[in-house]
Amino acid sequence: MILAGGYIAFAMLLVALPRSGAVILTVAALGLACGLPAGPILSLPARVLQPATRAIGMGLFYAV
């Protein structure tokens, strides 16, 4: 839910950016919308990987 909401908000703000007179506020809202999905995205590998392979998997995840 948070991922989809963040992506939709980001897309709407990108469309609104060239049409808005309040550029600074739009860019600030854009930054907040980009930050929402970061937490859930970073928690996904820890949920999927087994403890024995978690170190290698997290290293590959952050490298990509």
N, CA, C and O atoms as CSV, one atom per row, in Angstrom:
chain,resi,resn,atom,element,x,y,z
A,1,MET,N,N,0.811,-1.177,0.000
A,1,MET,CA,C,0.000,0.000,0.000
A,1,MET,C,C,0.866,1.257,0.000
A,1,MET,O,O,0.613,2.202,-0.748
A,2,ILE,N,N,1.888,1.252,0.849
A,2,ILE,CA,C,2.765,2.421,0.924
A,2,ILE,C,C,3.550,2.575,-0.373
A,2,ILE,O,O,3.743,3.689,-0.861
A,3,LEU,N,N,3.999,1.458,-0.925
A,3,LEU,CA,C,4.748,1.524,-2.178
A,3,LEU,C,C,3.904,2.123,-3.295
A,3,LEU,O,O,4.335,3.054,-3.976
A,4,ALA,N,N,2.714,1.594,-3.480
A,4,ALA,CA,C,1.849,2.077,-4.555
A,4,ALA,C,C,1.457,3.531,-4.342
A,4,ALA,O,O,1.448,4.316,-5.290
A,5,GLY,N,N,1.135,3.894,-3.111
A,5,GLY,CA,C,0.773,5.275,-2.817
A,5,GLY,C,C,1.914,6.242,-3.075
A,5,GLY,O,O,1.705,7.327,-3.617
A,6,GLY,N,N,3.116,5.851,-2.688
A,6,GLY,CA,C,4.284,6.699,-2.934
A,6,GLY,C,C,4.567,6.878,-4.414
A,6,GLY,O,O,4.904,7.972,-4.866
A,7,TYR,N,N,4.427,5.792,-5.164
A,7,TYR,CA,C,4.675,5.878,-6.608
A,7,TYR,C,C,3.623,6.723,-7.313
A,7,TYR,O,O,3.947,7.499,-8.212
A,8,ILE,N,N,2.366,6.575,-6.909
A,8,ILE,CA,C,1.301,7.371,-7.515
A,8,ILE,C,C,1.472,8.846,-7.174
A,8,ILE,O,O,1.312,9.706,-8.040
A,9,ALA,N,N,1.797,9.144,-5.919
A,9,ALA,CA,C,2.031,10.536,-5.523
A,9,ALA,C,C,3.221,11.125,-6.278
A,9,ALA,O,O,3.178,12.281,-6.698
A,10,PHE,N,N,4.268,10.347,-6.450
A,10,PHE,CA,C,5.439,10.809,-7.189
A,10,PHE,C,C,5.078,11.136,-8.636
A,10,PHE,O,O,5.500,12.166,-9.162
A,11,ALA,N,N,4.304,10.268,-9.281
A,11,ALA,CA,C,3.907,10.496,-10.667
A,11,ALA,C,C,3.038,11.744,-10.793
A,11,ALA,O,O,3.216,12.535,-11.720
A,12,MET,N,N,2.103,11.923,-9.869
A,12,MET,CA,C,1.242,13.108,-9.931
A,12,MET,C,C,2.030,14.388,-9.702
A,12,MET,O,O,1.764,15.406,-10.341
A,13,LEU,N,N,2.993,14.343,-8.796
A,13,LEU,CA,C,3.805,15.530,-8.535
A,13,LEU,C,C,4.730,15.843,-9.703
A,13,LEU,O,O,5.006,17.011,-9.974
A,14,LEU,N,N,5.212,14.818,-10.397
A,14,LEU,CA,C,6.031,15.074,-11.581
A,14,LEU,C,C,5.227,15.747,-12.680
A,14,LEU,O,O,5.745,16.604,-13.397
A,15,VAL,N,N,3.974,15.367,-12.814
A,15,VAL,CA,C,3.109,16.005,-13.805
A,15,VAL,C,C,2.802,17.439,-13.385
A,15,VAL,O,O,2.722,18.326,-14.235
A,16,ALA,N,N,2.632,17.674,-12.094
A,16,ALA,CA,C,2.283,19.004,-11.593
A,16,ALA,C,C,3.469,19.955,-11.553
A,16,ALA,O,O,3.275,21.170,-11.532
A,17,LEU,N,N,4.686,19.439,-11.542
A,17,LEU,CA,C,5.866,20.289,-11.376
A,17,LEU,C,C,5.996,21.387,-12.433
A,17,LEU,O,O,6.184,22.543,-12.053
A,18,PRO,N,N,5.910,21.103,-13.721
A,18,PRO,CA,C,6.064,22.196,-14.687
A,18,PRO,C,C,4.861,23.137,-14.726
A,18,PRO,O,O,4.973,24.250,-15.240
A,19,ARG,N,N,3.740,22.723,-14.204
A,19,ARG,CA,C,2.533,23.549,-14.241
A,19,ARG,C,C,2.329,24.353,-12.968
A,19,ARG,O,O,1.388,25.141,-12.883
A,20,SER,N,N,3.181,24.170,-11.992
A,20,SER,CA,C,2.990,24.793,-10.684
A,20,SER,C,C,3.814,26.064,-10.552
A,20,SER,O,O,4.937,26.152,-11.048
A,21,GLY,N,N,3.232,27.047,-9.870
A,21,GLY,CA,C,3.968,28.270,-9.572
A,21,GLY,C,C,4.818,28.112,-8.318
A,21,GLY,O,O,5.816,28.812,-8.146
A,22,ALA,N,N,4.425,27.198,-7.449
A,22,ALA,CA,C,5.145,26.956,-6.197
A,22,ALA,C,C,6.123,25.802,-6.405
A,22,ALA,O,O,5.877,24.679,-5.965
A,23,VAL,N,N,7.220,26.088,-7.073
A,23,VAL,CA,C,8.176,25.039,-7.440
A,23,VAL,C,C,8.835,24.442,-6.209
A,23,VAL,O,O,8.996,23.224,-6.126
A,24,ILE,N,N,9.215,25.273,-5.258
A,24,ILE,CA,C,9.925,24.770,-4.073
A,24,ILE,C,C,9.017,23.827,-3.275
A,24,ILE,O,O,9.465,22.775,-2.820
A,25,LEU,N,N,7.766,24.195,-3.109
A,25,LEU,CA,C,6.848,23.328,-2.368
A,25,LEU,C,C,6.592,22.023,-3.120
A,25,LEU,O,O,6.484,20.962,-2.505
A,26,THR,N,N,6.497,22.099,-4.427
A,26,THR,CA,C,6.275,20.893,-5.220
A,26,THR,C,C,7.483,19.968,-5.145
A,26,THR,O,O,7.325,18.752,-5.033
A,27,VAL,N,N,8.673,20.525,-5.204
A,27,VAL,CA,C,9.889,19.701,-5.115
A,27,VAL,C,C,10.025,19.109,-3.711
A,27,VAL,O,O,10.470,17.970,-3.567
A,28,ALA,N,N,9.649,19.863,-2.676
A,28,ALA,CA,C,9.689,19.324,-1.316
A,28,ALA,C,C,8.702,18.174,-1.163
A,28,ALA,O,O,9.024,17.156,-0.551
A,29,ALA,N,N,7.502,18.331,-1.714
A,29,ALA,CA,C,6.520,17.246,-1.673
A,29,ALA,C,C,7.004,16.053,-2.480
A,29,ALA,O,O,6.745,14.906,-2.116
A,30,LEU,N,N,7.700,16.317,-3.567
A,30,LEU,CA,C,8.263,15.247,-4.396
A,30,LEU,C,C,9.288,14.443,-3.591
A,30,LEU,O,O,9.317,13.215,-3.670
A,31,GLY,N,N,10.116,15.126,-2.828
A,31,GLY,CA,C,11.087,14.447,-1.978
A,31,GLY,C,C,10.428,13.601,-0.906
A,31,GLY,O,O,10.885,12.497,-0.610
A,32,LEU,N,N,9.353,14.119,-0.324
A,32,LEU,CA,C,8.628,13.333,0.679
A,32,LEU,C,C,7.966,12.107,0.063
A,32,LEU,O,O,7.948,11.035,0.667
A,33,ALA,N,N,7.421,12.267,-1.142
A,33,ALA,CA,C,6.792,11.133,-1.817
A,33,ALA,C,C,7.825,10.074,-2.200
A,33,ALA,O,O,7.522,8.881,-2.182
A,34,CYS,N,N,9.039,10.497,-2.545
A,34,CYS,CA,C,10.099,9.543,-2.890
A,34,CYS,C,C,10.580,8.785,-1.662
A,34,CYS,O,O,10.988,7.629,-1.771
A,35,GLY,N,N,10.537,9.414,-0.507
A,35,GLY,CA,C,11.029,8.781,0.710
A,35,GLY,C,C,10.087,7.750,1.299
A,35,GLY,O,O,10.525,6.887,2.060
A,36,LEU,N,N,8.810,7.814,0.970
A,36,LEU,CA,C,7.849,6.873,1.545
A,36,LEU,C,C,8.154,5.415,1.219
A,36,LEU,O,O,8.146,4.585,2.128
A,37,PRO,N,N,8.422,5.070,-0.038
A,37,PRO,CA,C,8.644,3.652,-0.339
A,37,PRO,C,C,10.014,3.123,0.076
A,37,PRO,O,O,10.245,1.918,-0.016
A,38,ALA,N,N,10.921,3.968,0.524
A,38,ALA,CA,C,12.284,3.515,0.816
A,38,ALA,C,C,12.324,2.471,1.928
A,38,ALA,O,O,13.020,1.464,1.793
A,39,GLY,N,N,11.610,2.680,3.001
A,39,GLY,CA,C,11.613,1.731,4.115
A,39,GLY,C,C,11.095,0.353,3.735
A,39,GLY,O,O,11.766,-0.648,3.988
A,40,PRO,N,N,9.901,0.284,3.125
A,40,PRO,CA,C,9.420,-1.047,2.725
A,40,PRO,C,C,10.314,-1.740,1.700
A,40,PRO,O,O,10.460,-2.962,1.732
A,41,ILE,N,N,10.911,-0.971,0.792
A,41,ILE,CA,C,11.787,-1.591,-0.206
A,41,ILE,C,C,13.019,-2.181,0.460
A,41,ILE,O,O,13.446,-3.277,0.097
A,42,LEU,N,N,13.593,-1.484,1.418
A,42,LEU,CA,C,14.798,-1.978,2.079
A,42,LEU,C,C,14.519,-3.147,3.019
A,42,LEU,O,O,15.436,-3.893,3.361
A,43,SER,N,N,13.273,-3.315,3.437
A,43,SER,CA,C,12.958,-4.437,4.324
A,43,SER,C,C,12.630,-5.722,3.560
A,43,SER,O,O,12.565,-6.792,4.165
A,44,LEU,N,N,12.426,-5.639,2.269
A,44,LEU,CA,C,12.038,-6.829,1.499
A,44,LEU,C,C,13.089,-7.934,1.498
A,44,LEU,O,O,12.720,-9.086,1.727
A,45,PRO,N,N,14.377,-7.662,1.255
A,45,PRO,CA,C,15.347,-8.767,1.234
A,45,PRO,C,C,15.453,-9.502,2.565
A,45,PRO,O,O,15.651,-10.717,2.582
A,46,ALA,N,N,15.323,-8.793,3.671
A,46,ALA,CA,C,15.429,-9.447,4.973
A,46,ALA,C,C,14.277,-10.417,5.200
A,46,ALA,O,O,14.431,-11.399,5.926
A,47,ARG,N,N,13.140,-10.157,4.596
A,47,ARG,CA,C,11.989,-11.050,4.735
A,47,ARG,C,C,12.145,-12.303,3.878
A,47,ARG,O,O,11.641,-13.368,4.237
A,48,VAL,N,N,12.834,-12.181,2.757
A,48,VAL,CA,C,12.913,-13.281,1.792
A,48,VAL,C,C,14.109,-14.180,2.054
A,48,VAL,O,O,14.011,-15.396,1.888
A,49,LEU,N,N,15.227,-13.612,2.456
A,49,LEU,CA,C,16.470,-14.378,2.572
A,49,LEU,C,C,16.526,-15.179,3.873
A,49,LEU,O,O,16.059,-14.731,4.920
A,50,GLN,N,N,17.102,-16.362,3.780
A,50,GLN,CA,C,17.346,-17.192,4.951
A,50,GLN,C,C,18.517,-16.599,5.739
A,50,GLN,O,O,19.366,-15.928,5.151
A,51,PRO,N,N,18.584,-16.828,7.050
A,51,PRO,CA,C,19.684,-16.268,7.843
A,51,PRO,C,C,21.074,-16.662,7.342
A,51,PRO,O,O,22.014,-15.879,7.476
A,52,ALA,N,N,21.221,-17.837,6.778
A,52,ALA,CA,C,22.537,-18.282,6.310
A,52,ALA,C,C,23.005,-17.516,5.075
A,52,ALA,O,O,24.209,-17.348,4.878
A,53,THR,N,N,22.089,-17.055,4.255
A,53,THR,CA,C,22.461,-16.347,3.025
A,53,THR,C,C,22.134,-14.855,3.071
A,53,THR,O,O,22.274,-14.152,2.070
A,54,ARG,N,N,21.704,-14.384,4.220
A,54,ARG,CA,C,21.270,-12.988,4.323
A,54,ARG,C,C,22.407,-12.005,4.072
A,54,ARG,O,O,22.184,-10.983,3.424
A,55,ALA,N,N,23.595,-12.269,4.550
A,55,ALA,CA,C,24.717,-11.335,4.373
A,55,ALA,C,C,25.073,-11.164,2.896
A,55,ALA,O,O,25.248,-10.041,2.424
A,56,ILE,N,N,25.177,-12.253,2.184
A,56,ILE,CA,C,25.497,-12.189,0.751
A,56,ILE,C,C,24.345,-11.542,-0.018
A,56,ILE,O,O,24.570,-10.718,-0.903
A,57,GLY,N,N,23.124,-11.916,0.321
A,57,GLY,CA,C,21.963,-11.370,-0.363
A,57,GLY,C,C,21.812,-9.876,-0.151
A,57,GLY,O,O,21.497,-9.145,-1.089
A,58,MET,N,N,22.032,-9.417,1.065
A,58,MET,CA,C,21.928,-7.979,1.333
A,58,MET,C,C,23.057,-7.225,0.635
A,58,MET,O,O,22.853,-6.108,0.159
A,59,GLY,N,N,24.228,-7.817,0.570
A,59,GLY,CA,C,25.338,-7.189,-0.152
A,59,GLY,C,C,25.018,-7.024,-1.624
A,59,GLY,O,O,25.282,-5.974,-2.209
A,60,LEU,N,N,24.446,-8.065,-2.226
A,60,LEU,CA,C,24.048,-7.973,-3.632
A,60,LEU,C,C,22.911,-6.967,-3.835
A,60,LEU,O,O,22.897,-6.223,-4.815
A,61,PHE,N,N,21.968,-6.956,-2.906
A,61,PHE,CA,C,20.847,-6.019,-2.993
A,61,PHE,C,C,21.324,-4.579,-2.980
A,61,PHE,O,O,20.882,-3.766,-3.792
A,62,TYR,N,N,22.222,-4.261,-2.064
A,62,TYR,CA,C,22.740,-2.882,-1.968
A,62,TYR,C,C,23.674,-2.551,-3.115
A,62,TYR,O,O,23.784,-1.387,-3.500
A,63,ALA,N,N,24.351,-3.548,-3.673
A,63,ALA,CA,C,25.226,-3.292,-4.818
A,63,ALA,C,C,24.413,-2.944,-6.060
A,63,ALA,O,O,24.818,-2.101,-6.861
A,64,VAL,N,N,23.280,-3.591,-6.211
A,64,VAL,CA,C,22.426,-3.330,-7.366
A,64,VAL,C,C,21.716,-2.016,-7.153
A,64,VAL,O,O,20.937,-1.589,-8.005
